[in-house]
Amino acid sequence: MKESTLQALSRCTVCPRACGADRSGGNPGFCGAPLQPKVALVSAHFWEEPPISGEKGSGTVFFSHCNLRCVFCQNHDISQENHGREISIERLAEIFLEQQARGLHNVNLVSAGHFIPQTAEALEIAKKNGLTIPVVYNSNGYESVEGLRMLEGLVDVYLPDFKYWEDELARTYSHAPHYARTAAAAILEMRRQTKEDRIRPDGIMEKGLILRHLVLPGHYKDSFRVLDWIREHLGEETYVSLLNQYTPMYQASQYKNLSRRLTTFEYEKVTEYFLSIGLKNGFVQKRSSATSDYTPIFDLSGVESADTFQNRKE
């Protein structure tokens, strides 16, 4: 591990919480993440947006731990209960190259925000050893600009969430104060780094930004405000994925609005608003996507060696 990586983690300010934990000394902060990268699953994923998954699949690498506490998290096994295995930075670089060797369209870093210094180092190693496929950074949006700048030149496609506009919702459902302004600054930094969207003739994005927004039951008007911000600050050509996949999971039953599925009426209100304000590039989901069947099984496949990889459609 490089000295610069250790220094970045000796008083950790990688994410917006800036909790100052000495992870290099074995003292995890709010996210609970250790010093070494911790990974729960290496897979071929076929259920991302079409420019990410394509026909061959996206090379997802699911990281354990999280800097949010989303009460409805579908990946709570790894984000809150922290299942996974610690690996070296060198092994993480090998995993990236193995995903390329499998013929997948990209390397897809899922929730790596609390491991940015380690991930950046692993990407540098992998690129020196022949990694050429696009690198996708799949984020909850609660990122610091300073942390993201460690990834400049290493990430090709940013795939962040913009979860909430109202701070009360962010605090209640994700324990994330100032989520909107934090995510907005992070997304503008992502746009600065990628500058323009480039999609290959085969439909795969090789450079750019796709924003995700999960429409929550009872809060479709909050979605309007998120879309307003996107239109005003990023423009009508911005790629936006409107997710209809909300499923009550984890602790969602404790909250009245979150204890049910999204209605067709609510989702259609958001898609109609999307079009009414002039946004042009959107991805939508069928109501049938709202099921736990699409949640990956975090069984450590592919983490320790290529032999354990399972090329399955999660």
C-alpha positions in Angstrom: 0.0 0.0 0.0 1.4 3.3 -1.0 2.4 5.9 1.6 -0.1 8.4 0.1 -2.9 5.9 0.6 -1.9 5.3 4.2 -1.7 9.1 4.8 -5.2 9.6 3.3 -6.6 7.0 5.7 -4.7 8.0 8.8 -7.2 10.7 9.5 -10.0 9.7 7.1 -11.8 12.5 5.2 -12.5 10.4 2.1 -16.3 10.8 2.3 -18.4 13.8 3.3 -18.7 12.7 6.9 -15.0 13.5 7.3 -15.0 11.5 10.6 -11.2 11.6 10.9 -10.9 7.9 11.8 -7.4 6.5 11.8 -8.1 3.5 9.6 -4.4 2.9 9.1 -4.2 2.3 12.8 -7.1 -0.1 12.8 -9.8 2.3 14.0 -12.7 2.3 11.5 -15.0 5.4 11.3 -18.7 5.8 10.7 -18.7 3.4 7.7 -16.9 0.7 9.7 -14.6 0.0 6.8 -11.2 -1.5 7.5 -7.9 -0.4 5.9 -7.8 -3.1 3.2 -10.4 -3.2 0.5 -13.3 -5.5 1.5 -15.3 -7.1 -1.3 -18.4 -9.3 -1.2 -19.0 -10.4 -4.8 -17.3 -10.3 -8.2 -19.9 -10.9 -10.9 -21.3 -10.4 -14.4 -24.3 -8.2 -14.0 -27.0 -8.0 -16.6 -29.5 -5.7 -15.0 -27.8 -2.3 -15.1 -28.8 0.4 -17.6 -28.4 -0.8 -21.3 -25.3 1.4 -21.9 -23.7 -0.3 -18.9 -24.8 -4.0 -19.2 -25.1 -4.3 -23.0 -25.2 -7.9 -24.1 -22.1 -9.3 -22.4 -22.8 -7.9 -18.9 -21.1 -5.5 -16.6 -18.2 -6.6 -14.5 -19.5 -5.6 -11.0 -17.3 -5.6 -8.0 -19.4 -5.2 -4.9 -17.6 -3.5 -1.9 -18.7 -4.1 1.7 -19.6 -1.3 4.2 -21.3 2.0 3.3 -21.3 5.6 4.5 -25.1 5.7 4.4 -27.6 4.0 6.7 -30.5 3.5 4.3 -33.4 1.9 6.1 -34.6 0.3 2.8 -31.2 -0.9 1.5 -31.6 -4.0 -0.7 -27.9 -4.8 -0.2 -28.0 -4.5 3.6 -26.1 -7.8 3.9 -22.9 -6.0 2.8 -23.7 -2.3 3.5 -24.9 -2.6 7.1 -24.0 -6.2 8.2 -20.7 -5.9 6.4 -20.4 -9.4 4.9 -17.4 -9.7 2.7 -13.7 -10.4 2.7 -10.7 -8.2 3.1 -8.2 -8.4 0.2 -5.0 -6.7 -0.8 -4.8 -3.8 -3.2 -2.8 -6.1 -5.5 -5.6 -8.7 -5.5 -8.2 -6.0 -6.2 -6.1 -5.0 -9.3 -6.1 -8.6 -10.4 -9.9 -8.8 -10.1 -10.3 -5.8 -12.4 -8.1 -7.5 -15.0 -10.0 -10.8 -14.6 -13.3 -9.0 -15.3 -11.7 -7.7 -18.6 -10.4 -11.2 -19.4 -14.0 -12.6 -19.1 -15.1 -10.3 -22.0 -17.3 -8.1 -19.9 -18.1 -4.6 -21.1 -16.6 -2.8 -18.2 -15.3 -2.9 -14.6 -18.2 -1.7 -12.4 -17.2 -0.5 -8.9 -20.3 -0.7 -6.7 -20.2 1.4 -3.6 -16.4 2.0 -3.4 -16.7 5.5 -2.0 -15.2 4.6 1.4 -12.3 2.8 -0.4 -11.4 5.5 -2.9 -7.6 5.7 -2.1 -7.2 1.9 -2.2 -9.4 1.7 -5.4 -7.4 4.4 -7.1 -4.1 2.6 -6.3 -5.6 -0.7 -7.6 -6.8 1.0 -10.8 -3.3 2.5 -11.4 -1.8 -1.0 -11.1 -4.4 -2.6 -13.3 -4.1 0.0 -16.0 -0.3 -0.4 -16.0 -0.9 -4.1 -16.5 -3.3 -3.8 -19.5 -6.7 -2.7 -18.2 -8.4 -1.0 -21.1 -12.1 -1.5 -20.7 -14.2 1.4 -19.2 -14.2 1.8 -15.5 -17.7 2.5 -14.0 -18.0 4.2 -10.6 -21.4 3.1 -9.2 -22.1 5.5 -6.3 -24.8 6.4 -3.7 -24.0 10.1 -4.5 -22.9 10.9 -0.9 -19.4 11.7 -2.0 -16.8 14.4 -1.3 -15.3 16.4 -4.1 -11.9 15.9 -2.6 -12.3 12.1 -2.6 -13.6 12.0 -6.2 -10.5 14.0 -7.4 -8.4 11.0 -6.4 -10.2 9.1 -9.2 -9.7 11.7 -11.9 -8.3 10.0 -15.0 -9.0 6.6 -13.6 -12.8 6.4 -14.0 -14.5 6.6 -17.3 -18.2 6.5 -16.5 -19.9 7.8 -13.3 -23.2 6.2 -12.3 -24.3 8.1 -9.2 -27.6 8.1 -7.3 -29.4 11.4 -6.6 -31.6 10.0 -3.8 -33.3 13.0 -2.2 -33.9 16.7 -2.4 -35.5 17.3 1.0 -32.9 17.1 3.8 -35.5 15.7 6.2 -36.0 12.6 4.0 -32.2 12.1 3.7 -31.7 12.3 7.5 -34.7 10.1 8.3 -34.2 7.4 5.7 -30.4 7.4 5.2 -28.9 9.3 8.2 -27.3 11.6 5.7 -27.4 15.3 6.6 -27.1 17.8 3.7 -27.5 15.0 1.2 -28.8 17.1 -1.7 -26.1 19.8 -1.6 -23.4 17.1 -1.1 -24.6 14.9 -3.9 -25.1 18.0 -6.2 -21.5 19.1 -5.6 -20.2 15.5 -6.2 -22.2 15.1 -9.4 -20.9 18.4 -10.8 -17.4 17.1 -10.1 -18.2 13.9 -11.9 -19.5 15.9 -14.8 -16.3 18.0 -14.8 -14.2 14.9 -15.0 -16.1 13.2 -17.8 -17.1 16.4 -19.7 -19.1 14.6 -22.4 -21.0 11.4 -23.0 -19.5 9.0 -25.5 -21.4 5.8 -26.5 -19.9 3.3 -28.9 -21.7 1.9 -31.9 -22.5 -1.2 -29.9 -24.4 1.0 -27.4 -21.9 0.8 -24.6 -21.0 4.0 -22.8 -17.2 4.5 -22.8 -17.2 7.9 -21.2 -19.8 9.9 -19.4 -22.4 10.3 -16.7 -25.7 8.5 -16.0 -27.7 9.7 -13.0 -30.0 7.3 -11.1 -33.0 8.3 -9.1 -35.1 5.8 -7.1 -38.7 7.0 -6.9 -39.9 6.4 -3.3 -43.5 5.7 -2.3 -45.2 8.7 -0.9 -42.5 11.1 -2.1 -42.9 11.5 -5.8 -42.9 15.3 -5.5 -39.4 15.1 -4.0 -38.4 13.5 -7.3 -39.7 16.5 -9.2 -37.2 18.7 -7.3 -34.3 16.3 -8.1 -35.3 16.5 -11.8 -35.5 20.2 -11.7 -31.9 20.4 -10.4 -30.7 18.0 -13.1 -32.4 20.1 -15.9 -31.1 23.4 -14.5 -27.5 22.4 -13.7 -26.7 19.6 -16.2 -29.0 20.2 -19.1 -31.7 18.5 -21.0 -29.4 15.9 -22.7 -28.3 14.4 -19.3 -28.9 10.7 -19.1 -31.2 9.9 -16.2 -32.4 6.5 -15.0 -35.7 6.6 -13.2 -35.9 3.5 -11.0 -39.3 1.8 -10.4 -37.7 -1.0 -8.4 -38.4 0.1 -4.9 -39.1 -3.0 -2.7 -39.7 -2.8 1.1 -36.6 -4.4 2.5 -34.4 -4.3 5.6 -36.1 -1.8 8.1 -38.5 -0.3 5.7 -41.6 -1.7 7.4 -40.9 0.6 10.3 -41.9 3.6 8.1 -45.4 4.1 6.9 -44.6 5.4 3.4 -41.8 2.9 2.8 -43.7 -0.2 3.9 -45.4 -0.5 0.5 -44.4 -0.7 -3.1 -44.5 2.3 -5.4 -47.8 2.8 -7.2 -48.1 3.0 -11.0 -49.7 6.5 -10.5 -46.6 7.7 -8.5 -44.1 6.5 -11.0 -46.0 7.8 -14.0 -46.2 11.2 -12.3 -42.4 11.3 -12.2 -41.9 10.1 -15.8 -44.5 12.6 -17.0 -42.7 15.4 -15.2 -39.4 14.3 -16.6 -40.8 14.9 -20.1 -42.7 18.1 -19.2 -39.5 19.9 -18.2 -37.7 19.0 -21.4 -35.4 16.2 -20.3 -34.7 14.0 -23.2 -32.5 11.0 -22.3 -34.3 8.7 -19.8 -34.3 5.1 -18.9 -37.5 3.7 -17.3 -38.3 0.4 -15.5 -41.3 -1.9 -15.6 -43.3 -2.4 -12.4 -42.1 -6.0 -12.4 -38.6 -4.8 -11.5 -39.9 -4.1 -8.0 -38.8 -7.5 -6.5 -36.0 -8.9 -4.4 -35.3 -11.4 -7.2 -32.7 -9.0 -8.7 -30.8 -8.6 -5.5 -27.4 -10.4 -5.8 -26.3 -13.2 -3.6 -23.2 -12.0 -1.8 -21.4 -15.4 -1.6 -17.8 -14.1 -2.2 -17.8 -15.5 -5.7 -14.7 -14.3 -7.6 -13.2 -12.5 -4.6 -10.2 -14.8 -3.8 -9.6 -16.4 -7.2 -10.9 -16.6 -10.7 -12.0 -20.2 -10.2 -14.8 -19.2 -7.9 -16.4 -16.7 -10.4 -19.9 -17.5 -11.4 -21.1 -15.9 -14.7 -24.7 -15.8 -13.8 -27.5 -13.3 -14.4 -28.2 -11.8 -11.0 
